[in-house]
Amino acid sequence: MSEATSLESMEGKRIPDVSWPVRVGEQWQTLTSKEIFENKKVIVFSLPGAFTPTCSSTHLP
């Protein structure tokens, strides 16, 4: 079994410039990270997708 690794804390660092499709009312819009997070304090986290190699090899066993 492989060991889990920890990533360096990104506390206080800027979120990378990316864009996401976002549902606004009845329409889809593409918003950038700057539009969503500017002048806000946020916590961003993610999880590996179910049954992806990361999930299957380190979480399910």
C-alpha distance matrix in Angstrom:
0.0 3.8 6.6 9.4 12.5 16.1 19.0 22.4 24.8 27.3 29.8 33.3 32.5 34.0 32.2 32.1 35.0 33.8 35.5 34.6 36.5 37.8 39.9 43.1 45.4 45.9 44.9 41.9 42.1 40.0 39.6 38.3 36.2 39.4 41.4 38.9 38.0 41.1 42.6 40.0 37.3 34.1 30.5 28.3 24.7 22.5 19.6 17.4 19.2 18.2 16.3 15.8 12.8 11.9 12.6 11.0 7.5 7.5 10.5 11.1 8.4
3.8 0.0 3.8 6.6 9.2 12.9 15.5 19.0 21.6 24.0 26.7 30.1 29.2 30.7 29.1 28.9 31.9 30.9 32.9 32.3 34.5 35.8 38.2 41.4 43.9 44.5 43.3 40.1 40.1 37.7 37.1 35.6 33.4 36.4 38.6 36.3 35.3 38.2 39.8 37.3 34.6 31.6 28.0 25.8 22.4 20.3 17.8 15.8 18.0 17.9 16.3 15.0 11.8 10.3 11.9 11.3 7.6 6.9 10.5 12.2 10.5
6.6 3.8 0.0 3.8 6.4 9.8 12.9 16.1 18.6 21.4 23.8 27.4 26.8 28.6 27.3 27.5 30.7 30.1 32.2 31.8 34.2 35.3 37.8 40.7 43.3 44.2 43.1 39.9 39.7 37.3 36.3 34.6 32.1 34.9 37.3 34.8 33.5 36.3 37.6 35.0 32.1 29.3 25.7 23.8 20.5 19.0 16.9 15.6 18.5 18.7 17.9 16.5 13.8 11.3 12.7 13.1 9.8 7.6 10.7 13.2 11.9
9.4 6.6 3.8 0.0 3.8 6.8 9.9 13.3 15.5 18.1 20.5 24.0 23.5 25.3 23.8 24.3 27.5 26.9 29.0 28.6 31.0 32.0 34.5 37.2 39.9 41.0 39.8 36.7 36.4 34.0 32.9 31.2 28.6 31.5 33.7 31.2 29.8 32.6 33.9 31.3 28.4 25.5 22.0 20.1 16.8 15.4 13.6 12.8 16.0 16.6 16.5 15.1 12.9 9.7 11.0 12.4 9.8 6.9 9.3 12.6 12.3
12.5 9.2 6.4 3.8 0.0 3.8 6.6 9.9 12.4 15.1 17.7 21.1 20.4 22.4 21.3 21.7 25.1 24.9 27.4 27.4 30.2 31.3 34.0 36.6 39.5 40.7 39.4 36.2 35.4 32.8 31.5 29.4 26.6 29.2 31.8 29.5 27.8 30.4 31.6 29.3 26.4 23.8 20.4 18.6 15.7 14.9 13.9 13.5 17.0 18.4 18.6 16.6 14.6 11.2 13.1 15.1 12.7 10.1 12.4 15.9 16.0
16.1 12.9 9.8 6.8 3.8 0.0 3.7 6.7 8.8 11.7 14.0 17.6 17.2 19.4 18.6 19.5 23.1 23.3 25.9 26.0 29.0 29.8 32.6 35.0 37.9 39.4 38.1 35.0 34.0 31.4 29.6 27.4 24.4 26.7 29.3 27.0 25.0 27.4 28.4 26.1 23.1 20.7 17.4 16.0 13.5 13.5 13.4 14.0 17.7 19.5 20.4 18.4 17.0 13.4 14.9 17.5 15.6 12.8 14.2 18.0 18.5
19.0 15.5 12.9 9.9 6.6 3.7 0.0 3.8 6.4 8.6 11.5 14.8 13.9 16.0 15.3 16.1 19.7 20.2 23.0 23.6 26.8 27.7 30.8 33.0 36.1 37.7 36.1 32.9 31.6 28.7 26.9 24.4 21.3 23.5 26.3 24.3 22.2 24.4 25.6 23.6 20.8 18.5 15.5 14.0 12.1 12.5 13.3 14.0 17.8 20.2 21.3 18.9 17.8 14.3 16.2 19.1 17.6 15.1 16.6 20.3 21.3
22.4 19.0 16.1 13.3 9.9 6.7 3.8 0.0 3.8 6.3 9.0 12.0 11.3 14.0 14.2 15.3 19.1 20.3 23.4 24.4 27.8 28.6 31.8 33.6 36.8 38.7 37.0 33.8 32.2 29.2 27.0 24.2 20.9 22.6 25.6 23.8 21.3 23.0 23.8 22.1 19.2 17.6 15.1 14.2 13.3 14.5 16.0 17.2 20.9 23.5 24.8 22.4 21.4 18.0 19.9 22.9 21.4 18.9 20.1 23.9 24.9
24.8 21.6 18.6 15.5 12.4 8.8 6.4 3.8 0.0 3.8 5.5 8.9 9.1 12.0 12.5 14.5 18.2 19.5 22.4 23.3 26.7 27.0 30.1 31.6 34.8 36.9 35.4 32.4 30.7 28.0 25.4 22.7 19.2 20.6 23.5 21.5 18.7 20.4 20.8 18.8 15.8 14.3 11.9 11.8 11.5 13.6 15.7 17.7 21.3 24.0 25.8 23.6 23.2 19.7 21.0 24.3 23.3 20.5 21.1 24.9 26.2
27.3 24.0 21.4 18.1 15.1 11.7 8.6 6.3 3.8 0.0 3.8 6.3 5.5 8.2 8.9 11.0 14.7 16.3 19.3 20.5 24.1 24.4 27.6 28.9 32.2 34.4 32.7 29.7 27.7 24.9 22.2 19.3 15.8 16.9 20.0 18.3 15.4 16.9 17.5 15.9 13.2 12.0 10.3 10.0 10.7 13.1 15.9 18.0 21.3 24.3 26.4 24.1 24.0 20.7 22.1 25.6 24.9 22.5 23.0 26.6 28.4
29.8 26.7 23.8 20.5 17.7 14.0 11.5 9.0 5.5 3.8 0.0 3.8 5.5 8.6 10.0 13.0 16.4 18.1 20.8 21.9 25.3 25.1 28.1 29.0 32.1 34.6 33.2 30.5 28.5 25.9 22.9 20.2 16.4 17.1 19.8 18.0 14.6 15.9 15.7 13.9 10.8 10.2 9.0 10.1 11.6 14.7 17.6 20.3 23.5 26.4 28.7 26.7 27.0 23.5 24.5 28.1 27.6 24.8 24.9 28.5 30.3
33.3 30.1 27.4 24.0 21.1 17.6 14.8 12.0 8.9 6.3 3.8 0.0 3.8 6.7 9.3 12.5 15.4 17.8 20.4 22.0 25.4 25.1 28.2 28.6 31.9 34.5 32.9 30.4 27.9 25.4 22.1 19.2 15.5 15.3 18.2 16.9 13.2 13.6 13.1 12.0 9.5 10.1 10.3 11.8 14.1 17.3 20.5 23.1 26.1 29.2 31.7 29.5 29.9 26.6 27.7 31.3 30.9 28.3 28.4 32.0 33.9
32.5 29.2 26.8 23.5 20.4 17.2 13.9 11.3 9.1 5.5 5.5 3.8 0.0 3.8 6.6 9.1 12.1 14.7 17.8 19.7 23.3 23.6 26.9 27.6 31.0 33.4 31.5 28.6 26.1 23.2 20.1 16.8 13.3 13.3 16.7 15.7 12.5 12.9 13.4 12.8 11.0 11.0 11.1 11.4 13.7 16.3 19.7 21.9 24.7 28.0 30.3 27.8 28.2 25.2 26.6 30.1 29.7 27.5 27.9 31.5 33.4
34.0 30.7 28.6 25.3 22.4 19.4 16.0 14.0 12.0 8.2 8.6 6.7 3.8 0.0 3.8 6.3 8.7 11.5 14.5 16.6 20.2 20.6 24.0 24.6 28.1 30.4 28.3 25.4 22.7 19.7 16.6 13.2 9.8 9.7 13.1 12.6 9.6 9.9 11.2 11.1 10.3 10.2 11.1 10.9 13.6 16.1 19.6 21.7 24.1 27.6 30.0 27.5 28.2 25.5 26.9 30.5 30.5 28.6 28.8 32.1 34.4
32.2 29.1 27.3 23.8 21.3 18.6 15.3 14.2 12.5 8.9 10.0 9.3 6.6 3.8 0.0 3.8 6.5 8.4 11.3 13.2 16.8 17.3 20.8 21.8 25.4 27.4 25.3 22.3 19.7 16.7 13.8 10.6 7.2 8.3 11.6 10.6 8.4 9.9 12.1 11.4 10.8 9.5 9.9 8.6 11.2 13.1 16.7 18.7 20.8 24.4 26.8 24.4 25.4 22.9 24.1 27.7 28.0 26.4 26.4 29.6 32.1
32.1 28.9 27.5 24.3 21.7 19.5 16.1 15.3 14.5 11.0 13.0 12.5 9.1 6.3 3.8 0.0 3.8 6.0 9.6 12.2 15.9 17.3 21.0 22.3 26.0 27.6 25.0 21.7 19.1 15.7 13.3 9.8 7.3 8.8 12.2 12.0 10.8 12.0 14.8 14.6 14.5 13.2 13.4 11.3 13.2 14.2 17.5 18.8 20.6 24.3 26.4 23.6 24.5 22.4 24.1 27.5 27.7 26.5 26.9 30.0 32.5
35.0 31.9 30.7 27.5 25.1 23.1 19.7 19.1 18.2 14.7 16.4 15.4 12.1 8.7 6.5 3.8 0.0 3.8 7.1 10.4 13.9 15.5 19.2 20.3 24.1 25.5 22.6 19.3 16.4 12.8 10.6 6.9 5.7 6.8 9.9 10.7 10.4 11.2 14.6 15.1 15.9 14.7 15.6 13.5 15.7 16.5 19.7 20.8 22.0 25.8 27.9 25.2 26.4 24.7 26.2 29.5 30.1 29.2 29.5 32.3 35.0
33.8 30.9 30.1 26.9 24.9 23.3 20.2 20.3 19.5 16.3 18.1 17.8 14.7 11.5 8.4 6.0 3.8 0.0 3.8 6.9 10.5 12.6 16.3 17.9 21.6 22.7 19.8 16.3 13.7 10.1 8.5 5.6 5.5 8.2 10.1 10.4 11.2 12.8 16.4 16.4 17.2 15.3 15.8 13.2 14.9 14.9 17.8 18.7 19.4 23.1 25.2 22.6 24.2 22.9 24.2 27.4 28.3 27.7 27.8 30.3 33.2
35.5 32.9 32.2 29.0 27.4 25.9 23.0 23.4 22.4 19.3 20.8 20.4 17.8 14.5 11.3 9.6 7.1 3.8 0.0 3.8 7.0 9.2 12.9 14.5 18.2 19.0 16.0 12.5 10.0 6.3 5.4 4.0 5.9 8.7 9.2 9.4 11.5 13.3 17.1 16.9 18.2 16.3 16.9 14.4 16.1 15.8 18.6 19.4 19.5 23.0 25.3 23.0 25.1 24.1 24.9 28.1 29.5 29.1 28.7 30.9 34.1
34.6 32.3 31.8 28.6 27.4 26.0 23.6 24.4 23.3 20.5 21.9 22.0 19.7 16.6 13.2 12.2 10.4 6.9 3.8 0.0 3.8 6.0 9.7 11.9 15.5 16.2 13.5 9.9 8.2 5.5 5.6 6.4 7.8 11.0 10.6 9.7 12.3 14.9 18.4 17.6 18.7 16.3 16.6 13.9 15.2 14.5 16.9 17.8 17.3 20.6 23.1 21.3 23.9 23.0 23.3 26.4 28.2 27.8 27.1 29.0 32.3
36.5 34.5 34.2 31.0 30.2 29.0 26.8 27.8 26.7 24.1 25.3 25.4 23.3 20.2 16.8 15.9 13.9 10.5 7.0 3.8 0.0 3.8 6.9 9.5 12.8 12.9 10.1 6.4 5.7 4.5 6.5 8.9 11.0 13.8 12.4 11.6 14.8 17.3 20.7 19.9 21.3 18.8 19.3 16.7 17.7 16.8 18.7 19.4 18.3 21.1 23.7 22.3 25.2 24.7 24.7 27.5 29.8 29.6 28.6 30.1 33.6
37.8 35.8 35.3 32.0 31.3 29.8 27.7 28.6 27.0 24.4 25.1 25.1 23.6 20.6 17.3 17.3 15.5 12.6 9.2 6.0 3.8 0.0 3.8 6.2 9.6 10.5 8.4 5.6 5.3 6.0 6.7 9.8 11.3 13.8 11.7 10.3 13.7 16.3 19.3 18.2 19.7 17.4 18.1 16.1 17.4 16.9 19.1 20.4 19.3 21.9 24.8 23.9 27.0 26.2 25.7 28.7 31.1 30.6 29.2 30.6 34.3
39.9 38.2 37.8 34.5 34.0 32.6 30.8 31.8 30.1 27.6 28.1 28.2 26.9 24.0 20.8 21.0 19.2 16.3 12.9 9.7 6.9 3.8 0.0 3.8 6.3 7.0 5.8 4.5 6.3 8.6 9.8 13.2 14.8 17.0 14.3 12.9 16.3 18.9 21.6 20.3 21.9 19.7 20.5 18.7 19.9 19.4 21.2 22.5 21.0 23.2 26.2 25.8 29.1 28.4 27.5 30.3 33.0 32.6 30.8 32.0 35.7
43.1 41.4 40.7 37.2 36.6 35.0 33.0 33.6 31.6 28.9 29.0 28.6 27.6 24.6 21.8 22.3 20.3 17.9 14.5 11.9 9.5 6.2 3.8 0.0 3.8 6.1 5.5 6.0 6.7 9.7 10.1 13.7 15.4 16.8 13.6 12.4 16.0 18.1 20.4 19.4 21.6 19.9 21.3 20.2 21.9 21.9 24.0 25.7 24.5 26.6 29.8 29.4 32.6 31.8 30.9 33.8 36.4 35.8 33.9 35.2 39.0
45.4 43.9 43.3 39.9 39.5 37.9 36.1 36.8 34.8 32.2 32.1 31.9 31.0 28.1 25.4 26.0 24.1 21.6 18.2 15.5 12.8 9.6 6.3 3.8 0.0 3.8 5.7 8.1 9.8 13.1 13.9 17.5 19.1 20.4 17.1 15.9 19.3 21.3 23.3 22.2 24.4 22.7 24.1 23.1 24.7 24.6 26.4 28.1 26.6 28.4 31.5 31.5 34.9 34.2 33.0 35.8 38.6 38.0 35.9 36.9 40.7
45.9 44.5 44.2 41.0 40.7 39.4 37.7 38.7 36.9 34.4 34.6 34.5 33.4 30.4 27.4 27.6 25.5 22.7 19.0 16.2 12.9 10.5 7.0 6.1 3.8 0.0 3.8 7.1 9.9 13.5 15.2 18.9 21.0 22.5 19.3 18.5 22.1 24.1 26.4 25.5 27.5 25.7 26.8 25.4 26.6 26.1 27.5 28.7 26.8 28.4 31.3 31.3 34.9 34.5 33.3 35.8 38.8 38.6 36.6 37.3 41.1
44.9 43.3 43.1 39.8 39.4 38.1 36.1 37.0 35.4 32.7 33.2 32.9 31.5 28.3 25.3 25.0 22.6 19.8 16.0 13.5 10.1 8.4 5.8 5.5 5.7 3.8 0.0 3.8 6.5 10.1 12.3 16.1 18.6 20.1 17.1 16.7 20.4 22.3 25.0 24.4 26.6 24.7 25.9 24.2 25.6 25.0 26.6 27.7 25.9 27.8 30.5 30.1 33.5 33.3 32.5 35.0 37.8 37.7 36.0 36.9 40.7
41.9 40.1 39.9 36.7 36.2 35.0 32.9 33.8 32.4 29.7 30.5 30.4 28.6 25.4 22.3 21.7 19.3 16.3 12.5 9.9 6.4 5.6 4.5 6.0 8.1 7.1 3.8 0.0 3.8 6.9 9.5 13.1 15.7 17.6 15.0 14.6 18.3 20.4 23.4 22.8 24.8 22.7 23.7 21.6 22.9 22.1 23.8 24.7 23.0 25.3 27.9 27.1 30.4 30.1 29.6 32.2 34.9 34.8 33.4 34.4 38.1
42.1 40.1 39.7 36.4 35.4 34.0 31.6 32.2 30.7 27.7 28.5 27.9 26.1 22.7 19.7 19.1 16.4 13.7 10.0 8.2 5.7 5.3 6.3 6.7 9.8 9.9 6.5 3.8 0.0 3.8 6.2 9.9 12.8 14.3 11.7 12.0 15.7 17.4 20.6 20.4 22.6 20.9 22.2 20.3 22.1 21.7 23.9 24.9 23.8 26.4 29.1 27.9 30.9 30.4 30.2 33.1 35.4 35.1 34.0 35.4 39.0
40.0 37.7 37.3 34.0 32.8 31.4 28.7 29.2 28.0 24.9 25.9 25.4 23.2 19.7 16.7 15.7 12.8 10.1 6.3 5.5 4.5 6.0 8.6 9.7 13.1 13.5 10.1 6.9 3.8 0.0 3.8 6.8 10.0 11.7 9.9 10.5 13.9 15.6 19.1 19.1 21.1 19.4 20.6 18.4 20.2 19.8 22.2 23.1 22.3 25.3 27.8 26.2 28.9 28.3 28.5 31.5 33.5 33.2 32.4 34.1 37.5
39.6 37.1 36.3 32.9 31.5 29.6 26.9 27.0 25.4 22.2 22.9 22.1 20.1 16.6 13.8 13.3 10.6 8.5 5.4 5.6 6.5 6.7 9.8 10.1 13.9 15.2 12.3 9.5 6.2 3.8 0.0 3.8 6.7 8.2 6.3 6.9 10.2 11.8 15.3 15.4 17.5 16.1 17.6 15.9 18.2 18.5 21.4 22.8 22.5 25.8 28.5 26.8 29.3 28.1 28.4 31.7 33.4 32.8 31.9 34.0 37.4
38.3 35.6 34.6 31.2 29.4 27.4 24.4 24.2 22.7 19.3 20.2 19.2 16.8 13.2 10.6 9.8 6.9 5.6 4.0 6.4 8.9 9.8 13.2 13.7 17.5 18.9 16.1 13.1 9.9 6.8 3.8 0.0 3.8 5.3 5.2 6.4 8.6 9.8 13.6 14.0 15.9 14.6 16.2 14.4 16.9 17.5 20.7 22.1 22.4 25.9 28.5 26.4 28.5 27.1 27.8 31.2 32.5 31.7 31.3 33.6 36.8
36.2 33.4 32.1 28.6 26.6 24.4 21.3 20.9 19.2 15.8 16.4 15.5 13.3 9.8 7.2 7.3 5.7 5.5 5.9 7.8 11.0 11.3 14.8 15.4 19.1 21.0 18.6 15.7 12.8 10.0 6.7 3.8 0.0 3.8 5.5 5.1 5.8 7.7 11.3 11.2 12.6 11.2 12.7 11.1 14.0 15.1 18.6 20.4 21.3 24.8 27.5 25.4 27.3 25.5 26.2 29.7 30.8 29.7 29.2 31.8 34.9
39.4 36.4 34.9 31.5 29.2 26.7 23.5 22.6 20.6 16.9 17.1 15.3 13.3 9.7 8.3 8.8 6.8 8.2 8.7 11.0 13.8 13.8 17.0 16.8 20.4 22.5 20.1 17.6 14.3 11.7 8.2 5.3 3.8 0.0 3.8 5.5 5.4 5.1 8.9 10.0 12.2 12.0 14.3 13.6 16.8 18.5 22.0 24.0 25.1 28.6 31.3 29.2 30.9 29.0 29.8 33.3 34.3 33.0 32.6 35.4 38.3
41.4 38.6 37.3 33.7 31.8 29.3 26.3 25.6 23.5 20.0 19.8 18.2 16.7 13.1 11.6 12.2 9.9 10.1 9.2 10.6 12.4 11.7 14.3 13.6 17.1 19.3 17.1 15.0 11.7 9.9 6.3 5.2 5.5 3.8 0.0 3.8 5.9 5.9 9.4 10.3 13.1 12.9 15.5 15.0 18.2 19.7 23.1 25.2 25.8 29.2 32.1 30.2 32.4 30.6 31.0 34.6 35.9 34.7 33.9 36.4 39.6
38.9 36.3 34.8 31.2 29.5 27.0 24.3 23.8 21.5 18.3 18.0 16.9 15.7 12.6 10.6 12.0 10.7 10.4 9.4 9.7 11.6 10.3 12.9 12.4 15.9 18.5 16.7 14.6 12.0 10.5 6.9 6.4 5.1 5.5 3.8 0.0 3.8 6.1 9.1 8.6 10.9 9.9 12.4 11.9 15.1 16.7 20.2 22.6 23.2 26.4 29.5 28.0 30.2 28.3 28.4 32.0 33.4 32.0 31.0 33.5 36.7
38.0 35.3 33.5 29.8 27.8 25.0 22.2 21.3 18.7 15.4 14.6 13.2 12.5 9.6 8.4 10.8 10.4 11.2 11.5 12.3 14.8 13.7 16.3 16.0 19.3 22.1 20.4 18.3 15.7 13.9 10.2 8.6 5.8 5.4 5.9 3.8 0.0 3.8 6.4 5.5 7.5 7.1 10.0 10.3 13.9 16.2 19.9 22.6 23.8 27.1 30.1 28.5 30.4 28.0 28.3 32.0 33.1 31.3 30.5 33.3 36.3
41.1 38.2 36.3 32.6 30.4 27.4 24.4 23.0 20.4 16.9 15.9 13.6 12.9 9.9 9.9 12.0 11.2 12.8 13.3 14.9 17.3 16.3 18.9 18.1 21.3 24.1 22.3 20.4 17.4 15.6 11.8 9.8 7.7 5.1 5.9 6.1 3.8 0.0 3.8 5.5 8.4 9.6 12.9 13.6 17.3 19.7 23.5 26.0 27.4 30.7 33.7 31.9 33.6 31.3 31.8 35.5 36.4 34.6 33.9 36.8 39.8
42.6 39.8 37.6 33.9 31.6 28.4 25.6 23.8 20.8 17.5 15.7 13.1 13.4 11.2 12.1 14.8 14.6 16.4 17.1 18.4 20.7 19.3 21.6 20.4 23.3 26.4 25.0 23.4 20.6 19.1 15.3 13.6 11.3 8.9 9.4 9.1 6.4 3.8 0.0 3.8 7.0 9.6 13.2 14.9 18.7 21.6 25.3 28.2 29.8 33.0 36.1 34.4 36.0 33.4 33.8 37.5 38.4 36.3 35.5 38.5 41.3
40.0 37.3 35.0 31.3 29.3 26.1 23.6 22.1 18.8 15.9 13.9 12.0 12.8 11.1 11.4 14.6 15.1 16.4 16.9 17.6 19.9 18.2 20.3 19.4 22.2 25.5 24.4 22.8 20.4 19.1 15.4 14.0 11.2 10.0 10.3 8.6 5.5 5.5 3.8 0.0 3.8 6.1 9.9 12.0 15.7 18.8 22.4 25.6 27.2 30.2 33.4 32.0 33.7 31.0 31.1 34.8 35.7 33.5 32.5 35.4 38.3
37.3 34.6 32.1 28.4 26.4 23.1 20.8 19.2 15.8 13.2 10.8 9.5 11.0 10.3 10.8 14.5 15.9 17.2 18.2 18.7 21.3 19.7 21.9 21.6 24.4 27.5 26.6 24.8 22.6 21.1 17.5 15.9 12.6 12.2 13.1 10.9 7.5 8.4 7.0 3.8 0.0 3.8 7.1 10.0 13.5 16.9 20.5 23.8 25.8 28.7 31.9 30.5 32.0 29.0 29.0 32.8 33.5 31.0 30.0 33.1 35.7
34.1 31.6 29.3 25.5 23.8 20.7 18.5 17.6 14.3 12.0 10.2 10.1 11.0 10.2 9.5 13.2 14.7 15.3 16.3 16.3 18.8 17.4 19.7 19.9 22.7 25.7 24.7 22.7 20.9 19.4 16.1 14.6 11.2 12.0 12.9 9.9 7.1 9.6 9.6 6.1 3.8 0.0 3.8 6.4 9.9 13.3 16.8 20.1 22.0 24.9 28.1 26.8 28.4 25.5 25.4 29.2 30.0 27.6 26.5 29.5 32.3
30.5 28.0 25.7 22.0 20.4 17.4 15.5 15.1 11.9 10.3 9.0 10.3 11.1 11.1 9.9 13.4 15.6 15.8 16.9 16.6 19.3 18.1 20.5 21.3 24.1 26.8 25.9 23.7 22.2 20.6 17.6 16.2 12.7 14.3 15.5 12.4 10.0 12.9 13.2 9.9 7.1 3.8 0.0 3.8 6.6 10.2 13.6 17.0 19.2 21.9 25.1 23.9 25.3 22.2 22.0 25.8 26.5 24.0 22.9 25.9 28.6
28.3 25.8 23.8 20.1 18.6 16.0 14.0 14.2 11.8 10.0 10.1 11.8 11.4 10.9 8.6 11.3 13.5 13.2 14.4 13.9 16.7 16.1 18.7 20.2 23.1 25.4 24.2 21.6 20.3 18.4 15.9 14.4 11.1 13.6 15.0 11.9 10.3 13.6 14.9 12.0 10.0 6.4 3.8 0.0 3.8 7.0 10.6 13.8 15.9 18.9 22.0 20.5 22.1 19.2 19.1 22.9 23.8 21.6 20.6 23.6 26.4
24.7 22.4 20.5 16.8 15.7 13.5 12.1 13.3 11.5 10.7 11.6 14.1 13.7 13.6 11.2 13.2 15.7 14.9 16.1 15.2 17.7 17.4 19.9 21.9 24.7 26.6 25.6 22.9 22.1 20.2 18.2 16.9 14.0 16.8 18.2 15.1 13.9 17.3 18.7 15.7 13.5 9.9 6.6 3.8 0.0 3.8 7.1 10.4 12.9 15.7 18.7 17.3 18.8 15.7 15.5 19.3 20.1 17.9 16.8 19.9 22.7
22.5 20.3 19.0 15.4 14.9 13.5 12.5 14.5 13.6 13.1 14.7 17.3 16.3 16.1 13.1 14.2 16.5 14.9 15.8 14.5 16.8 16.9 19.4 21.9 24.6 26.1 25.0 22.1 21.7 19.8 18.5 17.5 15.1 18.5 19.7 16.7 16.2 19.7 21.6 18.8 16.9 13.3 10.2 7.0 3.8 0.0 3.8 6.8 9.2 12.1 15.0 13.7 15.3 12.6 12.3 16.0 17.2 15.4 14.3 17.1 20.1
19.6 17.8 16.9 13.6 13.9 13.4 13.3 16.0 15.7 15.9 17.6 20.5 19.7 19.6 16.7 17.5 19.7 17.8 18.6 16.9 18.7 19.1 21.2 24.0 26.4 27.5 26.6 23.8 23.9 22.2 21.4 20.7 18.6 22.0 23.1 20.2 19.9 23.5 25.3 22.4 20.5 16.8 13.6 10.6 7.1 3.8 0.0 3.8 6.4 8.8 11.6 10.7 12.5 9.7 8.7 12.5 13.9 12.2 10.8 13.4 16.5
17.4 15.8 15.6 12.8 13.5 14.0 14.0 17.2 17.7 18.0 20.3 23.1 21.9 21.7 18.7 18.8 20.8 18.7 19.4 17.8 19.4 20.4 22.5 25.7 28.1 28.7 27.7 24.7 24.9 23.1 22.8 22.1 20.4 24.0 25.2 22.6 22.6 26.0 28.2 25.6 23.8 20.1 17.0 13.8 10.4 6.8 3.8 0.0 3.8 6.5 8.5 7.0 8.8 6.5 5.8 9.5 11.1 10.2 9.4 11.6 14.7
19.2 18.0 18.5 16.0 17.0 17.7 17.8 20.9 21.3 21.3 23.5 26.1 24.7 24.1 20.8 20.6 22.0 19.4 19.5 17.3 18.3 19.3 21.0 24.5 26.6 26.8 25.9 23.0 23.8 22.3 22.5 22.4 21.3 25.1 25.8 23.2 23.8 27.4 29.8 27.2 25.8 22.0 19.2 15.9 12.9 9.2 6.4 3.8 0.0 3.8 6.3 5.6 8.8 8.1 6.7 9.4 12.0 12.1 10.9 11.9 15.4
18.2 17.9 18.7 16.6 18.4 19.5 20.2 23.5 24.0 24.3 26.4 29.2 28.0 27.6 24.4 24.3 25.8 23.1 23.0 20.6 21.1 21.9 23.2 26.6 28.4 28.4 27.8 25.3 26.4 25.3 25.8 25.9 24.8 28.6 29.2 26.4 27.1 30.7 33.0 30.2 28.7 24.9 21.9 18.9 15.7 12.1 8.8 6.5 3.8 0.0 3.8 5.6 8.8 8.8 6.0 7.6 11.0 11.5 9.6 9.5 13.1
16.3 16.3 17.9 16.5 18.6 20.4 21.3 24.8 25.8 26.4 28.7 31.7 30.3 30.0 26.8 26.4 27.9 25.2 25.3 23.1 23.7 24.8 26.2 29.8 31.5 31.3 30.5 27.9 29.1 27.8 28.5 28.5 27.5 31.3 32.1 29.5 30.1 33.7 36.1 33.4 31.9 28.1 25.1 22.0 18.7 15.0 11.6 8.5 6.3 3.8 0.0 3.8 6.5 7.9 5.7 5.3 8.9 10.6 9.5 8.6 11.7
15.8 15.0 16.5 15.1 16.6 18.4 18.9 22.4 23.6 24.1 26.7 29.5 27.8 27.5 24.4 23.6 25.2 22.6 23.0 21.3 22.3 23.9 25.8 29.4 31.5 31.3 30.1 27.1 27.9 26.2 26.8 26.4 25.4 29.2 30.2 28.0 28.5 31.9 34.4 32.0 30.5 26.8 23.9 20.5 17.3 13.7 10.7 7.0 5.6 5.6 3.8 0.0 3.8 5.5 5.3 5.9 8.4 10.1 10.2 10.5 13.1
12.8 11.8 13.8 12.9 14.6 17.0 17.8 21.4 23.2 24.0 27.0 29.9 28.2 28.2 25.4 24.5 26.4 24.2 25.1 23.9 25.2 27.0 29.1 32.6 34.9 34.9 33.5 30.4 30.9 28.9 29.3 28.5 27.3 30.9 32.4 30.2 30.4 33.6 36.0 33.7 32.0 28.4 25.3 22.1 18.8 15.3 12.5 8.8 8.8 8.8 6.5 3.8 0.0 3.8 5.5 5.1 5.8 8.3 9.7 10.3 11.9
11.9 10.3 11.3 9.7 11.2 13.4 14.3 18.0 19.7 20.7 23.5 26.6 25.2 25.5 22.9 22.4 24.7 22.9 24.1 23.0 24.7 26.2 28.4 31.8 34.2 34.5 33.3 30.1 30.4 28.3 28.1 27.1 25.5 29.0 30.6 28.3 28.0 31.3 33.4 31.0 29.0 25.5 22.2 19.2 15.7 12.6 9.7 6.5 8.1 8.8 7.9 5.5 3.8 0.0 3.8 5.6 5.5 6.0 7.5 9.4 11.2
12.6 11.9 12.7 11.0 13.1 14.9 16.2 19.9 21.0 22.1 24.5 27.7 26.6 26.9 24.1 24.1 26.2 24.2 24.9 23.3 24.7 25.7 27.5 30.9 33.0 33.3 32.5 29.6 30.2 28.5 28.4 27.8 26.2 29.8 31.0 28.4 28.3 31.8 33.8 31.1 29.0 25.4 22.0 19.1 15.5 12.3 8.7 5.8 6.7 6.0 5.7 5.3 5.5 3.8 0.0 3.8 5.7 5.7 5.1 6.5 9.2
11.0 11.3 13.1 12.4 15.1 17.5 19.1 22.9 24.3 25.6 28.1 31.3 30.1 30.5 27.7 27.5 29.5 27.4 28.1 26.4 27.5 28.7 30.3 33.8 35.8 35.8 35.0 32.2 33.1 31.5 31.7 31.2 29.7 33.3 34.6 32.0 32.0 35.5 37.5 34.8 32.8 29.2 25.8 22.9 19.3 16.0 12.5 9.5 9.4 7.6 5.3 5.9 5.1 5.6 3.8 0.0 3.8 5.9 5.9 5.3 7.2
7.5 7.6 9.8 9.8 12.7 15.6 17.6 21.4 23.3 24.9 27.6 30.9 29.7 30.5 28.0 27.7 30.1 28.3 29.5 28.2 29.8 31.1 33.0 36.4 38.6 38.8 37.8 34.9 35.4 33.5 33.4 32.5 30.8 34.3 35.9 33.4 33.1 36.4 38.4 35.7 33.5 30.0 26.5 23.8 20.1 17.2 13.9 11.1 12.0 11.0 8.9 8.4 5.8 5.5 5.7 3.8 0.0 3.8 6.2 6.6 6.8
7.5 6.9 7.6 6.9 10.1 12.8 15.1 18.9 20.5 22.5 24.8 28.3 27.5 28.6 26.4 26.5 29.2 27.7 29.1 27.8 29.6 30.6 32.6 35.8 38.0 38.6 37.7 34.8 35.1 33.2 32.8 31.7 29.7 33.0 34.7 32.0 31.3 34.6 36.3 33.5 31.0 27.6 24.0 21.6 17.9 15.4 12.2 10.2 12.1 11.5 10.6 10.1 8.3 6.0 5.7 5.9 3.8 0.0 3.8 6.2 6.5
10.5 10.5 10.7 9.3 12.4 14.2 16.6 20.1 21.1 23.0 24.9 28.4 27.9 28.8 26.4 26.9 29.5 27.8 28.7 27.1 28.6 29.2 30.8 33.9 35.9 36.6 36.0 33.4 34.0 32.4 31.9 31.3 29.2 32.6 33.9 31.0 30.5 33.9 35.5 32.5 30.0 26.5 22.9 20.6 16.8 14.3 10.8 9.4 10.9 9.6 9.5 10.2 9.7 7.5 5.1 5.9 6.2 3.8 0.0 3.8 5.8
11.1 12.2 13.2 12.6 15.9 18.0 20.3 23.9 24.9 26.6 28.5 32.0 31.5 32.1 29.6 30.0 32.3 30.3 30.9 29.0 30.1 30.6 32.0 35.2 36.9 37.3 36.9 34.4 35.4 34.1 34.0 33.6 31.8 35.4 36.4 33.5 33.3 36.8 38.5 35.4 33.1 29.5 25.9 23.6 19.9 17.1 13.4 11.6 11.9 9.5 8.6 10.5 10.3 9.4 6.5 5.3 6.6 6.2 3.8 0.0 3.8
8.4 10.5 11.9 12.3 16.0 18.5 21.3 24.9 26.2 28.4 30.3 33.9 33.4 34.4 32.1 32.5 35.0 33.2 34.1 32.3 33.6 34.3 35.7 39.0 40.7 41.1 40.7 38.1 39.0 37.5 37.4 36.8 34.9 38.3 39.6 36.7 36.3 39.8 41.3 38.3 35.7 32.3 28.6 26.4 22.7 20.1 16.5 14.7 15.4 13.1 11.7 13.1 11.9 11.2 9.2 7.2 6.8 6.5 5.8 3.8 0.0
